[in-house]
Amino acid sequence: MEALLNGQCATQSVGPANQLFALLVQTILAAQCTISPPDMWPKDYGPTALARGLDEYDFVIVGAGSAGSVVANRLSENPDWKVLLLEAGGDPPIESEIPETFFTIQKTEADWENYAELTPHANKGSKDGGFWPRGRTLGGCGAINAMLYVRGNNRDYDRWQKLGNAGWSWDDVLPYFKKSEDNQDAELLQRDGGKFHANGGYLKVSNFPVKHPLADVLLQAFDDAGFESTADINGLRQVGFGRAQGTIINGTRCSPAKAFLVPVKDRPNLHIIKHAVVVNVERDPSSERFKYVNFMIDNKMLKVAHARKEIILSAGAINTPHILQRSGIGPKSLLEKVNIPLVANLPVGENLQDHLFVPVLFKLHKSTAENYNIEQELAKNLFQYIMNRSGPLAGHGVTNVIGFVNTLKPSDPFPDIEYHFFQFEKGSGKSVLFSEKVGYNEEISQSMLEAATEADVVMGIVVLLNPKSKGRVTLAIEDFNEFNPPRIESGYLEHGDDIATVLRGIRYLNQIVDTPTFQEHEGELHRMKITECDRLVYDSDDYWECYARYMSLTLYHPVGTAKMGPDSDKDAVVDARLRVKGVKGLRVVDGSVMPDIVSGNTNAPIMMIGEKASDMIKADWGETPQHIEL
């Protein structure tokens, strides 16, 4: 290694060896280009628009994320409709395609890099209040997330319908999950009579191709502890521990953009403009119908897109309310403070819900006979991946291990806690990357590094599924500028029931420390160094409450800020067909519309919303949707 750093080998080559090494380097470079070739992604219509101007479109969609990609595909199925899709970012980076490197995309140009406000209730161990990554690239958050395919459960959607949202029950939405799905697991397709899964859709769903040895340790420990197991978290019964499927194909990510935009990129009636940041939307003065989308290309050229039929906001639960508020749709009191003319007095930005998580670290000493040689491992794994899309980089360690439990009623089929897992191999440096990305303070970062220097570490992620605490997204009133980032108030752990549920979730998971499997692997709970918490009695409820308030982070699932609901619901922003109330020509199709957050990861449900909304839009404009079997 020293010779490599010095740029000189101990023995000189007489020719053939140098040629072979050069050939190896050329092969590696060529293989790298095949991971995400530029011609794979849809062409950017932006240069054409700048050169000759924009045509009028039937539909203008804002945001090429998990919902926007679906809607753009489905609406452009009608060759008589012209569709414009505006995306603030560009093509996904290479790291988006490689499952193991998904975490490195945060705080890059493919991420909006939002931050929540400081709060005394949570994120106390974070330097900046709370880092909230959001995808700024084709595919949106579905291009930077952990690729886990999770739907939630039937109670989630039946609740939506009971709140007055006709057509959103579990029986109504399941066909739309299946419509998207191209599940690669033949056995799963047949399970429960084939009711829950399908193939033939655009979205590739499959098992992760890599099984990390620590995953087997975890699953055996769960079994030792008497935890329920499950073969399909998206099937008949959600609770239990097992392996989740992912939106992956052939060792690469199947993002919403790859699934829904790449196959239709040559449709002449679908134009996609990249690096297009939407400022606001406006009404036509004569009809008072929302028709104009004002946006910047590369932050320097203001353009106006015209929509004959509808503007569809699919910018996500943070940016969608931000655009609405800048367009005069929001709380009257808020808009008056920043002198934005009121168009519709609606509670836009309220009802913010998210899945927070609290990590707990377990050290496994027996499996660490040798330090992780990061240079050798990376070189070996990268070569294996770029040559045949296999090896550790084709998965993401123990992250596909997942669990759902009800900590109050273990026999209840509906969970209140979800578990994810992440591993830091001894000496790998992964704990440093994690701390840097999420923004932990120096004390916590150092304590995590000490654990990962001492042993292999499995980080158990305790996720609060159904928070009662709610936050909001607003404008930066004190220094308002239309290009300022949104102000996010997380609301985390403000409700007493939430902290009580998190504490039960921590204690439930900690049972694995006493299992024979953990004892065999010399496993123990790592006691994090947090000065304020260390003053309390260790393992007491007071200690774990302090711990949770310091260690809590976002699981990147914000929803609810343009709530769907009937006219009787004063908190609702859109109706059951996702049309913004009190105005014409404007619809929201993304996670903003969820009245209550689902009991699981939100990417699959948001794609489902895109599928269902597409049929609603088609029906509203006189096209008969294709019949979907349950």
N, C-alpha and C positions, 0 to 999 in steps of 0.2 A: 504494500500500500504506500509505503514511504517513497519507493521508486516512482510510483505513479504520480504522486504529488510533486516530485522533483522533475517530472517530465523525462526521465531517463531510465532505461532498464539496465540491469547489471550486465547482461550479455547482448551484444549487437547481433542483428539479423543479417544474413547474407542475401536476403531477397524474398524467398517464398513465404517465410513467416510473416514478414511485413505485409505482403500482398493478402495473405489470409486474414490478418487482423483488420486490414482496410476493408476487405470484403465483408467481414463480420459487422463492422461499423456501418457500412453502406446498407446492409441488410436490415440492421436495427432501425436506421433512420427511415428506410422505405416502409418498414412494417409499422412504424409509429404513425405515418401519414394515413394508413388505412384505418386507424381507430376512428377518426372523425374527419373524413375528407370533406373539403369545402363544398364540393358539388353534391354532397348528400343532402344538404339542407335547402329549403326553398330559396329561390332567388329574391334578392332585395329589390323591391319596386321603387325604393326611394330615389335613386338617381334619375329614373325615368320621370317620376313625379316632379322632381326639381327642374328637369329639362323642359317638359312640355305642359306641366300643370296636372291637376287631378280631375278625373271624370266624376260624375255624380254616381253614387252607388246606391243600391237598394238597402244594404245593411253596412254599417261601420261598427266593427268590433274593437274594443279597447282592451288589449292584453292578450298575449298568445300563451297563456298559462294552462293550467289543468282544465279549466272550463272553456276558455276562449279558443283553444286549439280544437276542441270537440265541436263547438258551435260553428267555427269557420268551415270545418269539414262538412258538417251536415247541411248547412244552409247552401253551400256551393254545390251540393248535389243537384240542385235545380239549375240547369244551364241558363235559364232565363233570368236568374238573379245575379247581380254583380255584388261581390262581397269584398270589402276592404278590411284587413286585419292590421292593427297598429301595435307594434311591440317596442317597448322602451329599450330593450337590450338587443344583442346580436345573436349569432350562432352560439350554441353551448360550447364551453371550452372542452378540451380533450379530457380533463379531469372529471367532467360530467359523465362521460361514457364509461369510465373505469369504476366499478362498484366500490372498491376499497378506498378510492381517493375522494369520495363524495364530500367528506368533511373539510377538505382543503379549499373548497370553492367559496366558503364563507369569507366575507370581508375582501372580496375581489370585485372586479367590474361586473361580474355576473350576479351580484347581490346588491339590493338596495341599501343594506346595512342600516336598518332602523334601530333606534334605541328607545326603550320605555323610560318614563320619568322615574326619578328616585322615589322610593316608598319606604316607610318604616316597617312595613309588614312582610316584605319579601325581597329577594335579590340583594340582601344586605352584604353578601360577600363579593358582589360584582363591582368593578371599578366605576362603571358608567351607568349604574341603575339597572340596566338589563338589555342585553343585545338581542335584537329580533331580526334575524336574517330573512330576506324575502327575495325570491328569484327574479332576476332582471335579465332574462334571456329567453329565447324560444323554448317553450316548455314550462316557463315560470318556476314555481317551487317544485314542480314535478321533475325538474332537471337538476335540482341541487339537493333533493331530500335523500332519505335512506332507502327508498324504493320499496318499502313494505306495502303489501296489498292487504288492506284491512277495511272492512265495510261498516263496522258497528253492528248493532243487533236490531231485531224487529221492533223492540219497545221504543227505540229512538225515533223511528219514522212514524210509528203509530201515534206517538205523542204529538208529532207535528200535525197530524190530521186532527187529533182531538183539540188542538189549539185553534182550529177553524180553517186549516189549510187543506181543502178538499183535493184529493188526488195524490197525496204525499204519504200514504200509508205504506207499510212494508210490502204489501202485495202489489201496490202501485209502482214502487221503485225497483223492486227486485228484477223485473224484466229489463230495466235500463242498465243495471249492473251487468247483466248477462249479455246485453246487446253489444257492449264494448269489448267483452272478454274473449280472448283467445287462449284458453288455459291449456298448458302443455302437459299436464299430469293426467294421464288416461284413467288412473284409478280414482282420482278425485272427481273426475267428470261423471263417474258412475255412482259415486257415493250418494246415499239418501235418494236413490231413484233419479239422479241427475237433476234434482230440483234447483240446486244452488249455483251451478257452474255451467259454462258453455264454452265452445270454441267457435272460431270463424270470425270473431270481431277484430277490430284494429289493434287492441291493446294486448300485447304479449304478457302473460302471467305464468310464472313457472317457479319451480323450487330453486333455491340458490345452489349453484354447482359445487360449492366448497363447504366442507364440514370441518370447522375448527375443533381441535381436540378438547379445548376448554368447554365447548358447547355440550359435548357428551358428559363431561363432569357435571355441568349444571343440571342437565336433564336427569341424570342419575340421582343427584342430590334432591331434586324436586320429588322424585319417586320415593326416595328414602323418607322424606318429610311427610309423605302421605298426601301430597298435592295432586289434584286431579290433572289428568293429561287430556290432550285433545289432538286429533289428527287434522282438524279443519276449523280454524277460528271463524271462518266465514260460512259455516254450515249450520246444522240444526241447533247446536249449543255452543255459545261463544266461550264460556268459562273453561279454564284449564291452561296447562303449559304445553308448549310444543314448538314446532318450527313454522314460521310464517312464510308464505310465498312472496315473491317480489315481482315488480314490473321490470323484468330483465329477459334478455334473449341472447343466447350464444355468448354468455359472459359479459354482455354489455347492457347498459341501461336502456330500457324502453320508455323514454320520457313521453309525455303527452304530445310533444312536437314530433318526435320520431314516429309515434303511433298514428297520429291523426293528420299531421301536415305533410310529412315526407311522402306518403303514398299518393297524395293529391296535389303535389306541388306544381304540376304542369297544367292544372285546370285553368283555362283562359279567363274564367270569370272570377278567379280568386287572386287578389293582389295582396302582398304582404310587405309592409314597410317597416324596416328595422331601425333601431335607434330613434324612434319616434316617441317623444315624451309629451303626453297629453296635458294641456294646461287646464282646459275646462270645456264644457259643452254649452251650446246656446240655442235659443229658440228662433224660429223664423217669425219676424214681427207680424206678418199678416195672418198666419195660421196659428201662432203661438205653439206650434209643434216643434219639439226638439229636433233640429236638423243639422246643426253644424258642430264639428269637432275641431277645436283649435289645438294644434300640436307643433312641437319644435323637432326639427331633424338635426341631430348632432349639436343640439343646444344653440343653434345659430339662425335657423330659418323658420319663421312662423308660417305654417300652412293651415288651410281650412279644408276639411273633408265634409262633403255634403251627403246626407243620408235621406233617400226618398221615403223609405219605410220606417226604419228604426235605428237608433243608436243603442248598442248593447255594451254595457260596462262589465268587463270581466277582469278587472285590474286587481282583484283580491280584497280581502277584508280590511286592509290598511289603505291602499290607494284608491279603491272605489269610493269610500266615504269622503276621502280627501278631495277627489275630483267633484263629487256632488256638492260638497260644501262650497268649493270655489266657484261653482256654477249657480249658486243661489238656492240650493236645495239643502236644507238643514234646519237646526234650531234657530228660531228667529233671534233669540238673545245673543247667540254666538255670532251670527252674520252681521248684526247691527254693530257689534264691537269692532269689526274690521271693515265696515262700510261696503259690504257686498249686498247689492239689491236682492231682496227676498223674492223668490219665485214660488217656493212651496215650503211651508213651515212643518218640517218633518224631523223626527228624532234620529237623524242620520249620525252615525258614529257612536251611538249608545249601544248597550247590549253586547259589548265586546266580551267574548268568552275565549278562553285558550286552555290548553292542557299544560299546566306547569309540571315540572318533575323535580324530584329531589334525589341526587345520586348517593348511593351507599357503596363503599369500596371494600371488597373482600380480597385478602392476600392469600395466594396459594404457593406455599414454599417448596413443596416436593417437586413440582414440575419445573423448577428453575435450577437445574444442575449446572447450566452454563448461561452466561449472559447472551442476550440477543445481539448478534453481530449485524448491526444495521446496514453497513455497506454491502456485505456479502448477501444478506437476505434480500435487500432491495434489488441488487443486480440480478440475482437468480430469479426472483419473482417477476421482475419486469421483463426479462428475456422470455420467460415461459409465457407470460401474458401476451406480449406483442406478437409472438410467433403462432400461438394457437388458442388465445383467449381462455386460458386455464390457469390453475394455480391460485394462490391466496388473493391476488388482485382481482380475480373474477368473482369474489364474494366480499363480505365485509365482516369476517371473524364471527363473533357470537351474536352479532346484531340481528340475525334472523331468528334467534330464540326469543320467544314472546310468551307472556302469561296474562291471564285475566282472572281476577278473583273478586268475590264479594266478601269484604272483611267483616261485615256485620252478620250476614247470614250465608255461611259457606255453601249451603244447598241451593241458594237462589241462583237462577240462570242468568241474572243480569249483574254484571260486575260494577264495582265502584272504583277499583284500582286496576291499572294496566302496568305490566313490567316489560321494560326493554333492558338490553344488556350491551356492554361495550367492554373491550379488553385492552389492557396495556401490557404487552409482553415486556418482561424485565429488560431494561436497558434499551428499549426501542425508541424512546423519546416521544411516544404517543401521548403521554400525560401532559407533556409540555405543549404540544400542539393543541390538545383539547382545552387546556386552561387559557391559552392565548386566544383561541377562537371565541370561547364563551365569555371571556373577560373577567375571570376570577382575580381577586386581589393577590398580592404577593404571598401572604401567609398561607392561604388555601392552596395556591399553585405549588408552593414549596412542599407542603405536606403531601400533596398528591405525587409529586416527583419523588419524595422520599419513599413512599409506598412502592412505586414502580421501579425504584432502584433496588429495593430489598427483595422483591418477589414479583411473580406474575400477578397481575391485578385484574379482577373482573369487577366492573362497575355495574351494580344493579340500579336501574333507573325506575324510581317509584312515581308513577304518573297518576295524577288526580283526574279522573274521567269526567265527572259531572259537577263542576264547580258551581257553588252558589254565589261566589263573589264575581262581580262583573266590572269591567272597565269601560273605557271610551276612547275614541279617536277624534281629535279636534284640530283646529288650526292653531298655529303659534300666535296667539293674540298679542303678546307683548311686543313682538317684532314681526308683524305680519308681512309676508311677501309671498306671492303666489308660487314661488319656487322653493320656499322653505319646506323642509320635511314635515310630515304630520307629527302632531304631538300625541303620544301614546301613554295612556294611564292604564296600567295592567289590571289594577284591582285585586291582584293576587292575595289570597289568604286573609282578606278582610273579614270574611264570614267565619265564625267560630267552628261551624260544622266542617269546613274545608280543612282546617289544621288538624281537627280530630281524625278525619279520614286519612290524611297523610300519615299521621302517627301510627294508625292501625296498619297501614300499608308497609311502613318501615319494619314494624315488629313482626308482621307476618313473614316478610322475606328473610329476616334475620334468623328464622328457625333453621335455615339450611346450614348454619355454622355448626350445629350439634349433630349433623347427620354423619353416618359412617363414611360416606364418600368424601365429605369435607375433611373429616379426621384423617382419612387415608392420605389425602393430598396436603395435609398440614395446613388446612385453611383457617383463617381467622378474620374477624372484622377489623378493619383499619380505623383507629381512632383519629379522626381529623383534628388538626390543631386549629382551634378557633378560640381566641382569647376570651371573648365574652361567654361562650358556651362552656369553656373549661372551668369557669367559676361555679358551675352548677353540678349537682350530683350526677355522675355519669350513668347513663341508661335510664334516667328518670324521664317522666313525661316532659318536665320543664326543659331538660337537656335536649331532647329530640325536637321540641318545638323551636328552641333557639337554633338548633342545627338546621331545621327545615327552612327557617326564615333567612338564614345566611346562604345556604347551598342551593336554594330554589332557582330554577332556570326555565325558559320556555322550551316546549317540545315542538314549536314552530307550527301550531295549529290554530291561529286566530280566526274566528268566525263571528257572524251575528250582527255586524255593524250596519246592515241594511235589512233588518228583520222582516221576514215574511209573516203576514198575518191578515185577518179579516178587518173590515172597517171598524169593528167594535174594539179592536186592539189599538190603544193609543200609542203603543210602542212600535207599531209596524210601519215600515217604510215602503214595502212592495206588497202586492196582493199575491194570491196563490199562483198566478200566472207570471209572477216576477216583474210585473209592470210597476214602475214608480208611481205612487199614489198622487193624484191631483195634477198630473201633467200628461202630455201626450208625446209619444215617439221615443220613450226612454225606458229601457229594461235593464235589470241587474241580473247577471248570471255568473255567480261564483259563490264562495263560502260565506260572503256577507249575508246571504239571504237565510241562512240557517237560524230558525227561532231558538233552538237549543243545540248545543254542540253534541255531536255523536259520541258514542262510547268506543272510540278507537281513532286511529289515524285518519286524517281528513282527505288525503289525496284521492282515493278511490271514490268516496262520496261526492266530491266536487266534480269529478268527471261524470258521475251519474247525473248530477244536476245539469251539466252541460248537455247530456243526451236527452233528458226529459224536456228541458227548456227548448231544445231545437224542435222537437215535435210540437210543442205548444206554439212556437212562433210560426211554424209551417201551417198549423191549423188556423191560427188567427189571420193568416194571409191567404187562406183559401186552398191550401194544399193538404190533401188527405195524408196523414202520417201512415207509415207502413205498420201493419198490424204486428204486435209483439206478443209472443207466447210467454206465459208465466213459467 
